[in-house]
Each structure stands twice: as C-alpha cells, then as structure tokens.
Amino acid sequence: MKKLLIVVSILGLLGTACRTIAPQAKPEMPLLATIFGGPDEEALGKSKGYPIASHPTGEQREEHLVSNYSGGREKFHPHRIVKKGPASTPLAKAEGSTLFWYTLDGRRYNSDEYLKRQRVTGLLVIKDGRIVLERYQYNRNESNRFQSESMAKSVTALLVGIAIA
C-alpha cells in the first residue's frame, strides 16, 4: 500500500478543508517547489517585509504572523536548536510536480487553488519517499524553519503507525 504523507504549515490544514483528496493523473506544473504570494499578503505585512514583532505582546498582530511562525518567535521564547545528525539524508524529489484535487461543497479544487484561498505558508506532500509537491507563500522557501505546532503530533503518530505495521 502506498503511503501518502501530507505536511502542512500551522496556518492551515488541507485535510480539514476537504472531503476527498486524490492525486491528479498527469502533472500540470513542471516546477516542484513554487512560491506564491498568498491571500491577504498586505494585511500579513508584505510591504513591511513580513516584520518580526519588537515585543512579545505584538506576536499575534496580523502583520507579524508570517514571521512569527517561520522563525520569529525564537526572538522572545526560550528554545534550542537540534542539529541534524551526521548521517542525515535529504528527501528525494520527484521529477515533476503533482497537483492534488479535492471536493468541497460540490466543487473540485486543486492544491494550488487551495493555497490561493488559505493562509498557508508552506505545503509539502511526500509520497513513496519522494517530494511530489512543494509550495510556499509569503516569500518563504525551503530554507525557512517553520513552527510546527500540532503538526509534529500528526507526523509522530504516522511514524508510530508505520513502525508497528
């Protein structure tokens, strides 16, 4: 059985928005990693360079959300960085990008349309050990560190399930 792992940023979850999800049979977009502008980008601070709050009390202001959830909170909260191990292996990337389709309220949408409507900073889909879809918004990319919030619990649960299967 092929395993599909969907990892989404903390600003939105594709799974909660859709009733069905299926890969498109034929890739439409040749680029695997694509950066989009994203909805509400001005309200989220684009013209100010997605600023980091200057004080912890400003962390939840709309214009600080993008930066705070992609490394900015480290400025105010105790943390430690876990360095990668000596034998880490980068994820393999598929040759082309695959769009994923879902139905919501009787209408079909694809993963890129979802991003145009949701405040998601990053969307990563891994299938059979290869990255088949990688998208970012709000001037973010694969070099940014994203705060995972509850996403880490989902990934841990998937890994436990795989380990005991």
N, C-alpha and C positions, 0 to 999 in steps of 0.2 A: 504494500500500500504506500503510495506516495505521500509524503508529509509536506504540508504547507504551513509555513510559519509566517505570520504577519506581525510585524513590529511597527507600531505607530507611535508618533510623538504624544506627549502628555496633553497637548492642546486639542486632541480629537481622536476618536476611535472609529475606524471604518466599520468594525463589526457591530457596533451599536446602532449605526445608521442604516444598515441594510438588512434585508431579509434573506437574500440569496447572493452568493458570490461565486463566480466561475471565471477561469482564465479565458481570454479571447483566443480563438484557434490560430489566428495569424497575427504576429506582431505588427503594429502600425507605426511605431516610432523607433527609429534606429538607435537613438541615444538611450543608454541605460540610466545614467544619472542626469537628471534635468532639474533646473532651478526655475521656479515660477515666482511671480510677485506675491500672490496670495490675497485673499479678501481682506478688506479693512486695513491695508498696509499703512495708510497715512495715520489712521487712529492708533495703530500699534507703534508709531514712531519712525517710519521710514525716512522722512525728511530730516530727522534729527540723528540718523544713523542707528536706529533702534537702541536708544540710550539705556545705560545701566542706572538704576536708582542711586542717588547720592546718599541715601539714608534708608535703613531697613523699613521704616514706616511707608516708604514710597514704592516698595516692591510690587504691590498688586495694582498700581496705577496702570491703566491700559497701555500707555506708551512704553512701559518697562517690561511688559510680559515676555516679549520675544527674547530679549537679552537675559532676563532672569531665568528663563527655562532652558537657556543654552549656554550656561556657564556663569552668568552674572550673579547668582545667589552666593557663590563662593566668596564674594567680597564681604558678606555680612555674617555668614554662618560657619561654625567650625566644620572642617571636613578633612579628609585625607585622600590623596590620590593613590590608587592601586596601580602600580606599574605593571605593564604587560610582562608575561613570563618569557623566559629565554627561548622557548620553543613555540611561540605563537605562530599561527598560520592565518594569513589573510583569507577572507571568503572569496571563493571563485565567482566570477561574474559571467552571466550568460552572454552570448554573442549579441543578442538584441533585446530590446525591452518588450515586456508583455503587459498589455493593459488588462485589467480585471474589471468585470462587469457585475453589477448588482441591480436589483429591482427595489424601488421604494415608491410606495403609493401608486403602483401600476405602471411606473415609468422606469426605463432602463437607463442607467448611468455607468460611466466607466471611472476608473480610478483617478484620471486627470480631471474629470468633471467634479468629482468629489473634492479634490484639492481646491478647485476654484470657488467652492461654496463653503469650505470649512477652514477654520484657523488651525491648520496643522503645519508644524514646522518641518517635519520630515516623515516620509513614508518609505519603509523598506520591506520588501517581500522576498523571502528566501524559499526556494523550492528545490528539493533534491540536492541540498548543499550548495546551491548557486544563487546569487542575487539575480532575480528576474525583473525586479522593478525597484528603482531607487529615485525618489523625488524629494526635493527640498523647496521650501518657500522662505520668504522674508530674508533674502541674502544669506541664508545658511547653506552649509555644504557638509560633505563627509568629514571634514576636519573639525567641525564643532562638536563639543561634548554636550549631550542633551540630558536634562534631568528626567529620570525615568518614571518617578512617582510609582504608581501601581503596575506599570508595565513590567517591572522586574519580577513581580509575583507571578504574572502570567508566563513569562519565559521560564522561570524556575519550575512552575507546575508542568509545563511542556517537557522540560528536560527530565523531570522525575518520571513522568509518564513514559517517555521513551526508554529510560533506564530500566524500568520494571517490566516493560512489554516484551 
